[in-house]
């Protein structure tokens, strides 16, 4: 299934447990990244001095905050697609199987 976990190859190509373990590992990494991004956003909001307004914060803090915000938006989408892939592999659903009405382009 390669490193991309492309659904037609990952659903039928590797029936063993190793691919499921890799997908669950990606879920774990995603949870850690999500919690770290939320932690950074909350830190920027709460540790800022009351005398410093948001437009006076340095560019480094703004870019880090924006990157954390984008991470908070994108990681749940990755987690959802990995969950659908696990369901396709283990519970015979058809999210990515075109023969059963799914769409592999969703991945």
N, C-alpha and C positions, 0 to 999 in steps of 0.2 A: 504494500500500500504506500510505500515511500514515506517521506517526511511530511507530506501534505495531508494525509488521511483522506484522500479523495474518495467519496462515498462508493462509487461502483467498484473500486478496487479494494477498499477496506471492508466492505460488507461481505463480499464473496471470496476475496483473495486470501485472507489470513483468518482462519477460524479459531486459532488458539488464543490463549489468555493474554499474550504479550501486548497486543494492540489495545485491549481493554485497559490494561495497566497503564499504558502510555497515555490514554485518554483521561483516565482518572488522575494521573500525575499532572496533566495540563489543567484539569479542574483545580487541583490544589495550588498550582502556581498562580492561576487566575484569581483565586480567593486571596492569596497573599498580596498580589499586586493591587487588587481592589481595596483591601484594608489599608495598605500602605498609602495609596492615593488619597483615600478619605482622611487618613491621619494627617497627611501633609496639608490638605485643604483646611481642615479644622484648626491646625496649628497656625496657619497664616491668618485665619480669621480671628482667633482668640488671643494670640500672643502679640498682636499688633498694638502699638501704643495708641491711646485715644487721641493724642495730638497729631498722629500721622493719618492722613486720609488715604483712601485707596489710590488716588492719583499720585501720591508722593512715594509710593513703595518702589523699590528698585526694579529694574528690568529683569534681573535674575529671578526674583521672587514671583513676578508676574508670569514669566514664561514657565516656571516650575508649577505654579498654580494652574495655568492653562493646560499644561501637559497632564497634570493630575485629573483635571476636569474631563479631558478627552479620554483618559484611561477609564474613568468611572462610567463614561458613556459607552465605551467599546467593549469592555471585558464581559458584561452580561450578554452581549450578542454572541461573542465567542463561546461562552458557557452554554447558551441555548443551542447553538449549532452542534457542539460536542455532545450535549444531552440527546439531541435528535439522532446523532450518529450512534450513540450507545443503544438507544431504543431500537434503531434499525438493525443493529447487529445482534442484540440479545433477545428482543421481544417480537421480532418479525413485523415491525411496523413498516410503513412505506413513505416516510418523509422524503427520502432521496431516491427511491426506486421508481423509475419511469414506467416500468411494466405494470405497476400497481397503482398508478395515478399520482405518484410523487414527482418531484422536480429536482434533479441533481444540481441545477444551477443555484438552488437556495444555499448550498454550501459555499 
